[in-house]
């Protein structure tokens, strides 16, 4: 939350079961390891990434970064490898067993990195407020493999999602649209623009220009289905056909 507290909830009872309170500023992002579900990582404006265990209240590992950390994500094939995006315009890739130094620092964005997502154990994509997405190889010696542009993102968090299999990458945009890219093509494959909703009838009206798509999510069960939400609270279920 804004105080830096990370809260753990039981989804069955809808009760909070623990609070982790070591961050000194706002905590932006939390991600659980899929390989070891008792482990999770948090990222904060205090410039720290912390690794936690659900079995203890104190952090297991702390990574110190010189700038605010906006997002963190575990490698889906490893409980030791994480990537995080920072206000220093970089994506940092770490082995948590050796937290002093990054395995790789990916450079290429010119503004803050707001999201990172893994497409596989060796490939990840990042989003930035420089209005670009970038695809990186996490293999030893890897680097930038593609850049994507066409959406607009200069100040807001607009979401980032990858489809099952990692071939399609979607993000929101400050023109109130959701954009989908094919990972080997730099320009958008598809774009869907939201209208504004009439607060009384719910019917879509012409967008006034102040709305943006703030969140996107590919359905893990139906690989061609995408959910997108905008800043007005409208949620769309979209199908790639």
Long-range contacts (C-beta under 8 A, 24 or more apart in sequence): 1-26, 1-27, 2-26, 4-44, 4-45, 4-46, 6-30, 6-42, 6-52, 8-54, 18-54, 18-57, 20-50, 20-52, 20-57, 20-59, 22-50, 22-58, 22-59, 22-62, 23-48, 23-50, 25-68, 28-68, 28-69, 28-70, 28-71, 29-69, 29-70, 29-71, 29-72, 29-84, 30-72, 31-72, 31-73, 31-74, 31-82, 32-74, 33-74, 33-79, 34-74, 34-76, 35-74, 35-76, 35-77, 35-78, 35-79, 36-79, 39-79, 41-72, 41-74, 41-82, 41-84, 42-72, 43-69, 43-70, 43-71, 43-72, 43-84, 44-68, 44-69, 45-69, 49-82, 49-84, 49-94, 51-82, 51-96, 61-96, 61-99, 62-99, 63-92, 63-94, 63-99, 65-92, 68-112, 70-112, 70-113, 70-114, 70-115, 71-113, 71-114, 71-115, 71-116, 72-116, 73-116, 73-117, 73-118, 73-124, 74-118, 75-118, 75-121, 75-138, 76-118, 76-120, 76-121, 77-120, 77-121, 78-121, 81-138, 83-116, 83-118, 83-124, 83-138, 84-116, 85-112, 85-113, 85-114, 85-115, 85-116, 85-126, 85-127, 85-128, 86-112, 86-113, 87-112, 87-113, 88-112, 89-113, 89-128, 89-130, 91-116, 91-124, 91-126, 91-134, 91-136, 93-124, 93-138, 104-138, 104-142, 104-143, 106-134, 106-136, 106-143, 106-144, 108-134, 108-144, 108-147, 109-134, 111-154, 114-153, 114-157, 114-158, 114-160, 115-157, 115-159, 115-160, 115-171, 116-160, 117-160, 117-161, 117-162, 117-169, 118-162, 119-162, 119-166, 119-169, 119-183, 120-166, 123-166, 125-160, 125-162, 125-169, 125-183, 126-160, 127-153, 127-158, 127-160, 127-171, 128-153, 129-153, 129-154, 129-155, 129-156, 130-154, 133-160, 133-169, 133-171, 133-181, 135-169, 135-183, 146-183, 146-184, 146-186, 147-186, 148-181, 148-186, 148-187, 148-188, 149-186, 149-187, 150-179, 150-181, 150-187, 150-188, 150-191, 151-175, 151-177, 151-179, 151-188, 151-191, 156-212, 156-214, 156-231, 157-214, 158-212, 158-213, 158-214, 159-213, 159-214, 159-215, 159-216, 159-217, 159-228, 159-229, 160-216, 161-216, 161-217, 161-218, 161-226, 162-218, 163-218, 163-223, 163-224, 163-226, 164-218, 164-220, 164-223, 165-223, 168-218, 168-240, 170-216, 170-218, 170-226, 170-228, 171-216, 172-212, 172-213, 172-214, 172-215, 172-216, 172-228, 172-230, 173-212, 173-213, 174-212, 175-212, 176-207, 176-209, 176-211, 176-212, 176-213, 176-230, 177-213, 178-213, 178-216, 178-226, 178-228, 178-236, 178-238, 180-226, 180-240, 190-240, 192-228, 192-236, 192-238, 194-228, 194-230, 194-232, 194-234, 194-236, 196-232, 197-232, 197-233, 197-234
